[in-house]
């Protein structure tokens, strides 16, 4: 696991278990994860840091 994947796993550990990286594009990386609450596989999409700051919604 890469450092960023380890940080993601740690941040989501109470709800999701990251299983693998499915792919990466220009804006985000998509991971396959296990939803621990509902016992099903889900996709988790993580925006790249430089886009996350721009996409932040102000109240």
SULJOCOR-V258283 format. One record per run of one state. SS is the DSSP state (h for helix, s for strand, l for the rest). FROM is the first residue (numbers start at 1). LEN is the number of residues. Records with the same first field share a line. If there is no record, write none. Layout:
SS: FROM-LEN  FROM-LEN
This chain:
l: 1-2  13-3  25-3  36-4  48-1  56-4
h: 3-10  49-7
s: 16-9  28-8  40-8
